[in-house]
């Protein structure tokens, strides 16, 4: 189902190199707001350390954000030492496909990481990329995201139930 991620983690730092290698992932497309930084634009040292380690292991990182605040995305990208694109218009395919071309990887070797189903997960799924949903860093959201959270939470509950049922079968 297009609204379901391939996998769900509590936070970005739980994405390990072993997990990426097992799933043949060579590149990550990362969201910014509430995925890498909180509402107040703060990024933890653990995320910086995680990104350094992932890059050291040969995984390419790229930021794809819907925000129109270029300086915000640019600041995060500089801290992590990775390229970025803002005004992505996710879930439309164009931004994802542009990044895929820049990364020079097949779609099945790219994972999209984000906290929103209706932008990150649907967009990544539409491009046949591996999708990783993470929980929002902060409970506080921008108004244009906050109204979608109750519906996303219902979808997450159904997804969790479905994955639990699969585990019970094996």
Rosetta silent file (secondary structure, phi, psi, omega in degrees, C-alpha in Angstrom):
SEQUENCE: XXXXXXXXXXXXXXXXXXXXXXXXXXXXXXXXXXXXXXXXXXXXXXXXXXXXXXXXXXXXXXXXXXXXXXXXXXXXXXXXXXXXXXXXXXXXXXXXXXXXXXXXXXXXXXXXXXXXXXXXXXXXXXXXXXXXXXXXXXXXXXXXXXXXXXXXXXXXXXXXXXXXXXXXXX
SCORE:     score description
SCORE:     0.000 S_00000001
   1 L     0.000  136.568 -172.713    0.000    0.000    0.000 S_00000001
   2 L   -62.100  -23.985 -178.916    1.374    3.385   -1.016 S_00000001
   3 L   -87.510   -9.742 -178.764    0.880    4.925    2.465 S_00000001
   4 L   -93.839  135.686  175.038    2.859    2.212    4.271 S_00000001
   5 L   -76.910  165.230  172.023    6.626    2.467    4.693 S_00000001
   6 L   -69.533  -33.868 -178.757    8.907   -0.505    4.141 S_00000001
   7 E  -153.867  157.254 -178.607   10.034   -0.104    7.744 S_00000001
   8 E  -128.421  129.064  175.117    9.395    2.091   10.789 S_00000001
   9 E  -124.031  157.639  176.047   11.988    3.285   13.318 S_00000001
  10 L   -68.681  -40.715 -177.397   11.678    5.559   16.330 S_00000001
  11 L  -150.104  160.782 -177.651   14.554    7.783   15.153 S_00000001
  12 H   -54.210  -40.681 -175.074   17.071    8.221   12.352 S_00000001
  13 H   -64.298  -12.095  177.667   19.964    7.005   14.496 S_00000001
  14 H   -81.969   -7.913  177.530   18.406    3.511   14.614 S_00000001
  15 L   -80.653  109.490 -175.379   19.143    3.057   10.910 S_00000001
  16 L   -98.234  161.465  177.078   22.317    0.978   11.007 S_00000001
  17 H   -63.058  -38.229  177.883   24.878    0.200    8.353 S_00000001
  18 H   -60.280  -45.250  178.843   24.014   -3.512    8.738 S_00000001
  19 H   -59.508  -45.801 -178.280   20.343   -2.773    8.064 S_00000001
  20 H   -64.029  -43.858  179.666   21.226   -0.714    4.976 S_00000001
  21 H   -64.408  -42.448  178.833   23.575   -3.369    3.609 S_00000001
  22 H   -60.189  -31.610 -178.960   21.031   -6.171    4.172 S_00000001
  23 L   -98.662   10.360  176.846   18.509   -4.152    2.166 S_00000001
  24 L    59.154   34.645  179.785   21.040   -3.206   -0.557 S_00000001
  25 L   -89.507  125.264 -179.371   20.678    0.519    0.230 S_00000001
  26 L  -111.081  -10.444 -177.736   23.514    2.666   -1.141 S_00000001
  27 E  -152.280  147.584  176.899   21.978    6.122   -0.589 S_00000001
  28 E  -120.524  130.473  170.553   19.573    7.880    1.775 S_00000001
  29 E  -100.160  118.669 -172.630   17.306   10.775    0.878 S_00000001
  30 E  -109.049  137.016  170.057   16.648   12.582    4.160 S_00000001
  31 L   -80.384  164.741 -179.625   13.882   14.939    5.200 S_00000001
  32 L  -106.170  -66.489 -173.097   14.846   17.850    7.503 S_00000001
  33 E   -63.122  121.380  177.808   11.975   19.142    9.656 S_00000001
  34 L    67.333    8.582  172.966   11.218   16.803   12.545 S_00000001
  35 L  -112.873  -50.721  177.617   13.476   14.148   11.001 S_00000001
  36 L  -106.187  -30.518  179.741   16.927   15.731   11.452 S_00000001
  37 E  -129.733  156.855  178.015   16.034   18.907   13.361 S_00000001
  38 L   -87.874 -176.599 -178.526   13.317   19.882   15.813 S_00000001
  39 L   -55.628  -33.847 -179.001   10.840   22.737   15.549 S_00000001
  40 L   -91.180   16.312  176.504   13.488   25.158   16.892 S_00000001
  41 L    68.363   24.284  179.104   16.044   24.058   14.272 S_00000001
  42 L   -94.668  136.653  177.194   18.195   22.140   16.759 S_00000001
  43 L  -120.135  134.790 -177.794   20.063   19.033   15.659 S_00000001
  44 L   -78.179  156.794  175.541   21.533   16.611   18.191 S_00000001
  45 H   -62.152  -32.260 -178.695   25.157   15.491   18.227 S_00000001
  46 H   -63.780  -33.735  176.923   23.918   11.913   17.854 S_00000001
  47 H   -70.636  -41.377  177.634   22.482   12.726   14.420 S_00000001
  48 H   -61.578  -45.630  178.826   25.733   14.397   13.347 S_00000001
  49 H   -63.604  -42.140  178.425   27.717   11.366   14.558 S_00000001
  50 H   -59.204  -46.939 -178.853   25.280    8.977   12.858 S_00000001
  51 H   -62.564  -41.622  178.594   25.620   10.821    9.528 S_00000001
  52 H   -60.321  -44.996 -178.545   29.440   10.794    9.757 S_00000001
  53 H   -66.451  -43.519  179.596   29.468    7.050   10.402 S_00000001
  54 H   -61.472  -45.362  179.139   26.988    6.279    7.619 S_00000001
  55 H   -64.234  -39.546  179.837   29.010    8.357    5.136 S_00000001
  56 H   -60.776  -29.335  179.612   32.257    6.733    6.304 S_00000001
  57 L   -85.908    5.610  174.516   30.716    3.359    5.397 S_00000001
  58 L    91.660    8.358  177.280   30.115    4.550    1.822 S_00000001
  59 L   -86.275  130.288  178.497   26.422    5.404    2.006 S_00000001
  60 E   -81.996  140.549  177.955   25.510    8.577    0.129 S_00000001
  61 E  -121.186  143.917 -179.956   23.304   11.121    1.926 S_00000001
  62 E  -150.751  134.851  178.085   21.150   13.825    0.364 S_00000001
  63 E   -94.784  131.486  174.901   18.591   16.187    1.906 S_00000001
  64 E  -128.944  113.401 -174.111   15.263   16.683    0.139 S_00000001
  65 L  -128.897  146.905  175.964   12.964   19.152    1.878 S_00000001
  66 L   -82.092  -13.046 -173.077    9.690   20.850    1.092 S_00000001
  67 L   -61.948  149.606  173.787   10.603   23.954    3.071 S_00000001
  68 L   -95.695    2.289  178.425   10.953   27.330    1.410 S_00000001
  69 L   -90.547   81.863 -175.556   13.509   28.353    4.082 S_00000001
  70 H   -54.983  -41.470 -176.836   16.632   27.651    2.050 S_00000001
  71 H   -62.542  -32.560  179.050   18.973   28.910    4.792 S_00000001
  72 H   -66.054  -49.729 -179.063   17.560   26.380    7.263 S_00000001
  73 H   -66.005  -40.689  179.751   18.169   23.404    4.956 S_00000001
  74 H   -61.172  -40.363  179.183   21.535   24.786    3.895 S_00000001
  75 H   -63.030  -44.654  178.393   22.652   25.055    7.541 S_00000001
  76 H   -64.346  -45.645 -179.541   21.737   21.410    8.231 S_00000001
  77 H   -60.499  -40.244  178.382   23.394   20.269    4.999 S_00000001
  78 H   -64.780  -43.507  179.336   26.606   22.138    5.898 S_00000001
  79 H   -60.428  -35.458 -177.817   26.703   20.587    9.379 S_00000001
  80 H   -93.134  -11.700  179.839   26.368   17.134    7.840 S_00000001
  81 L    67.278   44.682 -177.625   28.544   17.856    4.802 S_00000001
  82 L  -136.310  158.677  177.688   25.941   16.707    2.275 S_00000001
  83 E   -74.466  165.295 -178.564   24.059   18.152   -0.712 S_00000001
  84 E  -150.049  163.554  170.667   20.477   19.365   -0.474 S_00000001
  85 E  -143.791  129.687  174.401   17.433   20.515   -2.363 S_00000001
  86 L  -108.092  179.354 -175.723   14.613   22.572   -0.885 S_00000001
  87 L    52.985   44.704 -172.548   11.173   23.396   -2.334 S_00000001
  88 L   -74.738  -23.431 -178.556   10.896   19.725   -3.304 S_00000001
  89 L    60.097   39.416  174.743    7.084   19.567   -3.541 S_00000001
  90 L   -64.804  138.671   20.267    6.963   16.079   -2.055 S_00000001
  91 L   -95.702   11.453  177.324    5.137   13.725   -2.686 S_00000001
  92 L   -60.439  148.946 -172.933    5.501   14.678   -6.368 S_00000001
  93 H   -71.046  -28.725 -168.986    8.123   12.555   -8.097 S_00000001
  94 H   -51.419  -50.118 -178.501   10.259   15.299   -9.634 S_00000001
  95 H   -61.952  -43.159  179.463   12.398   16.099   -6.575 S_00000001
  96 H   -62.572  -43.782 -177.392   13.022   12.429   -5.786 S_00000001
  97 H   -70.157  -33.619  175.547   13.969   11.649   -9.392 S_00000001
  98 H   -64.044  -45.275  178.505   16.281   14.662   -9.608 S_00000001
  99 H   -64.662  -41.651  178.567   18.085   13.516   -6.467 S_00000001
 100 H   -57.401  -43.346  179.084   18.214    9.941   -7.766 S_00000001
 101 H   -62.450  -43.970  178.585   19.938   11.182  -10.923 S_00000001
 102 H   -64.357  -37.012  179.615   22.467   13.180   -8.871 S_00000001
 103 H   -75.241  -19.423 -178.952   23.138   10.172   -6.641 S_00000001
 104 L    55.890   48.256  178.644   23.572    7.954   -9.725 S_00000001
 105 L  -130.089  153.754  174.517   21.826    5.010   -8.023 S_00000001
 106 L   -71.637  151.670 -177.574   18.936    2.745   -8.993 S_00000001
 107 H   -58.294  -36.612 -179.178   15.678    3.480   -7.161 S_00000001
 108 H   -69.815  -11.503  177.702   15.772    0.121   -5.337 S_00000001
 109 H  -101.657    9.314  179.675   19.148    1.116   -3.845 S_00000001
 110 E  -117.313  134.578  173.373   17.824    4.396   -2.401 S_00000001
 111 E  -111.790  138.762  175.444   15.918    4.766    0.867 S_00000001
 112 E  -101.837  126.229 -177.392   13.761    7.781    1.677 S_00000001
 113 E  -117.256  124.108  178.818   13.791    8.695    5.373 S_00000001
 114 E  -165.976  170.442 -176.975   11.191   11.015    6.861 S_00000001
 115 L  -100.067   -0.952 -176.440    8.582   11.602    9.538 S_00000001
 116 L  -120.525  130.194  178.631    5.585   12.220    7.275 S_00000001
 117 H   -68.764  -44.790 -171.860    3.523    9.648    5.430 S_00000001
 118 H   -76.614   -5.981  176.438    1.874   12.100    3.033 S_00000001
 119 H  -119.749  -65.584 -173.495    5.128   13.589    1.763 S_00000001
 120 H   -68.995  -51.810 -173.823    8.159   11.364    2.384 S_00000001
 121 H   -71.117  -49.959  178.955    6.623    7.877    2.338 S_00000001
 122 H   -61.447  -44.396  179.342    4.123    8.345   -0.480 S_00000001
 123 H   -60.841  -46.722  178.571    6.718   10.181   -2.588 S_00000001
 124 H   -63.677  -43.213  178.849    9.382    7.526   -2.047 S_00000001
 125 H   -63.267  -38.611  178.927    6.918    4.702   -2.709 S_00000001
 126 H   -63.151  -25.320 -179.697    5.736    6.357   -5.929 S_00000001
 127 L   -98.671   11.505 -178.925    9.356    6.312   -7.124 S_00000001
 128 L    57.811   35.486  175.369    9.845    2.644   -6.132 S_00000001
 129 L   -97.900  158.144  176.424   12.354    3.612   -3.444 S_00000001
 130 E   -72.518  133.698 -176.711   12.708    1.895   -0.062 S_00000001
 131 E  -116.972  135.633 -179.611   10.847    3.981    2.534 S_00000001
 132 E  -124.764  114.230  177.061   11.721    4.454    6.190 S_00000001
 133 E   -92.299  130.468  173.851    9.272    6.231    8.467 S_00000001
 134 E  -117.071  156.212  176.897   10.672    7.734   11.667 S_00000001
 135 L   -71.878  147.393  176.983    8.791    9.292   14.534 S_00000001
 136 L   -60.369  140.226  178.565    8.829   13.111   14.650 S_00000001
 137 L   -62.514  -41.130 -172.165   11.638   14.492   16.837 S_00000001
 138 L  -121.756  145.622  174.367    9.360   17.084   18.386 S_00000001
 139 L   -71.706  -26.835 -178.862    5.651   17.050   19.251 S_00000001
 140 L   -76.743  133.102 -177.666    5.434   20.637   18.069 S_00000001
 141 L  -129.295  159.978  170.265    4.682   20.933   14.348 S_00000001
 142 L   -71.700  152.184 -175.006    4.166   23.649   11.801 S_00000001
 143 H   -55.882  -36.376 -175.922    0.451   24.274   11.144 S_00000001
 144 H   -75.638   -8.267  174.345    0.625   22.775    7.653 S_00000001
 145 H  -104.954  -38.865 -173.691    1.880   19.494    9.124 S_00000001
 146 H   -56.110  -38.570 -177.173   -0.047   19.388   12.410 S_00000001
 147 H   -67.128  -21.992 -178.695   -3.471   18.967   10.787 S_00000001
 148 H   -87.701  -18.088 -173.112   -2.291   15.773    9.013 S_00000001
 149 H   -58.708  -43.482  179.532   -0.859   14.044   12.092 S_00000001
 150 H   -58.051  -41.305  178.209   -4.135   12.493   13.401 S_00000001
 151 H   -67.960  -42.398  177.238   -4.739   10.800   10.043 S_00000001
 152 H   -61.031  -38.484  179.214   -1.084    9.721    9.824 S_00000001
 153 H   -64.057  -36.962  176.455   -1.349    8.255   13.324 S_00000001
 154 H   -65.010  -42.411  177.877   -4.332    6.131   12.244 S_00000001
 155 H   -63.817  -41.970  178.919   -2.370    4.864    9.256 S_00000001
 156 H   -61.374  -40.529  178.857    0.618    4.103   11.507 S_00000001
 157 H   -62.981  -42.974  177.487   -1.586    2.092   13.851 S_00000001
 158 H   -64.044  -41.258  178.416   -2.939    0.018   10.960 S_00000001
 159 H   -61.493  -46.742  179.774    0.606   -0.467    9.659 S_00000001
 160 H   -61.407  -41.137  178.662    1.847   -1.594   13.088 S_00000001
 161 H   -63.819  -43.477 -179.914   -1.073   -4.020   13.389 S_00000001
 162 H   -63.676  -43.134 -179.815   -0.395   -5.410    9.929 S_00000001
 163 H   -70.919  -32.039  176.079    3.334   -5.907   10.610 S_00000001
 164 H   -65.568  -43.346  178.815    2.528   -7.508   13.962 S_00000001
 165 H   -60.535  -40.482  178.569    0.171   -9.942   12.241 S_00000001
 166 H   -62.194  -43.340 -179.879    2.922  -10.848    9.748 S_00000001
 167 H   -64.777  -36.052  179.593    5.349  -11.569   12.602 S_00000001
 168 H   -67.266  -27.627 -178.703    2.735  -13.727   14.324 S_00000001
 169 H   -72.091  -35.851 -175.132    2.364  -15.844   11.170 S_00000001
 170 L   -83.820    0.000    0.000    6.069  -16.798   10.997 S_00000001
